[in-house]
Amino acid sequence: MILEVPILYSFRRCPYAIRARMALSIAGIRCELREVVLSDKPSELIDISPKATVPVLCLSERVIDESLDIIEWTRLKDDYLLLPSEKLNTQTLELISIFDNQFKLNLDRYKYPNLSLNQDPLENREACLDLIKNVDELFLAEPWLYGKNISLLDLAILPFIRQFRNIDTEWFDQLNEIPNIRKCLNYFMQSKEFLSVMGKYDQWQLGNTPVYFPPK
Ligand SMILES: N[C@@H](CCC(=O)N[C@@H](CS)C(=O)NCC(=O)O)C(=O)O
């Protein structure tokens, strides 16, 4: 199927979708955005990606249904701004994987204690905090991890830490042991890179007038 622009299935609050939208927006790649409600996924999404997670980017020639692969695809584009010198090195990939898996698992158990039987949500909160402490000293530079330009690691893990903070902002904001992350997260949450991808969209349904992203 030849598409005029790629189609992005997304969910506003999903940290995986946030990072994909940020990479697409920074790279200036225009898409049709289809906002998904996770409890009511459209069959068009399930048909192209049976695992049915978001984000999914549908191109004319293929479907990309992993957020990191979407980011990697944006890196192939010409006027790409996202820290061109940063390579997907082993350390970066390992850190991203820790946040995608271990951190996210504990985050969900902390956020939805009823879904995880026999779990103490505060233990899960501590497990998340330990993982953040492990990366805090990496975030010494300002405003981003490597200084002036946003990097892959910034946009890969900060959406997860933001979600963690949102569960109990008062508690998070008084933590002294992660000063660099708190500073960087505050910058992230007010940055144009983040705010410009957090617009609200109605649930997509077949036949809707297309909504384009990034917004002009
Ligand atoms: N490894 C995937 C993970 C994506 C993912 O798990 N997204 C969540 C939303 S935050 C999802 O779609 N979950 C499916 C569901 O809840 O049914 C990626 O990086 O794209």
The ligand as a Tripos MOL2 file, in Angstrom:
@<TRIPOS>MOLECULE
LIG
   20    19     1     0     0
SMALL
NO_CHARGES

@<TRIPOS>ATOM
      1 N1          8.5490   -2.8430   23.4160 N.3       1 LIG1
      2 C1          7.4360   -2.0280   23.0080 C.3       1 LIG1
      3 C2          6.5620   -1.7830   24.2270 C.3       1 LIG1
      4 C3          5.3310   -0.9340   23.8970 C.3       1 LIG1
      5 C4          4.2800   -1.0780   24.9970 C.2       1 LIG1
      6 O1          4.2950   -1.9980   25.8110 O.2       1 LIG1
      7 N2          3.3010   -0.1580   24.9910 N.am      1 LIG1
      8 C5          2.1960   -0.3130   25.9040 C.3       1 LIG1
      9 C6          1.5500    1.0080   26.2730 C.3       1 LIG1
     10 S1          2.5900    2.0010   27.2940 S.3       1 LIG1
     11 C7          1.1150   -1.1200   25.2150 C.2       1 LIG1
     12 O2          0.7990   -0.8820   24.0690 O.2       1 LIG1
     13 N3          0.5310   -2.1020   25.9080 N.am      1 LIG1
     14 C8         -0.4930   -2.9270   25.3260 C.3       1 LIG1
     15 C9         -1.7160   -3.0000   26.1440 C.2       1 LIG1
     16 O3         -1.7710   -2.4080   27.2360 O.co2     1 LIG1
     17 O4         -2.6650   -3.6570   25.6940 O.co2     1 LIG1
     18 C10         7.9580   -0.7270   22.3810 C.2       1 LIG1
     19 O5          9.0520   -0.2830   22.7700 O.co2     1 LIG1
     20 O6          7.3150   -0.1760   21.4770 O.co2     1 LIG1
@<TRIPOS>BOND
     1     1     2 1
     2     2     3 1
     3     2    18 1
     4     3     4 1
     5     4     5 1
     6     5     6 2
     7     5     7 1
     8     7     8 1
     9     8     9 1
    10     8    11 1
    11     9    10 1
    12    11    12 2
    13    11    13 1
    14    13    14 1
    15    14    15 1
    16    15    16 2
    17    15    17 1
    18    18    19 2
    19    18    20 1
@<TRIPOS>SUBSTRUCTURE
     1 LIG1         1 GROUP 0 **** ****
